[in-house]
């Protein structure tokens, strides 16, 4: 499946299907492993979620970092995590 800048993806990360993220966020750091991975077709499950073979919590931290102007999240006090 291919994506464009307005695509919203539902992800299965570490067996948990609770992450929705824009394609733009996933590729926001050019040359990163994440941007390279999502530049090519992804494995889409029957329910439409995209499988990501990563641990759930670290992936959520990384998304928080990307969504918040590349600020390191405060894992002790941040309610979004």
Residue, then its C-alpha position, 0 to 999 in steps of 0.5 A: x500500500x502506498x501513502x500520501x501526506x494526508x494519509x492516517x495510518x492505524x498501526x499494530x505495534x508489538x501486538x497492540x492496535x491502538x496507534x493512529x498516526x499521520x504518514x507525514x509524522x512517520x516520514x518527518x525525519x528524512x533518511x531515518x529508518x522509519x522514513x525509509x521503512x514507510x517509503x516502501x509498501x507495508x504489510x497491511x493486515x485484514x482489518x487495515x492496520x499496518x504491522x510494525x515489528x517493534x516494541x510498543x512502548x519505545x515506539x510510542x515514545x518515538x512518536x511522541x518525540x516526532x509529534x512534539x517538535x523533537x522534544x524528549x518526552x517526560x515519561x514520568x509525568x506525561x499523561x499521553x504515554 
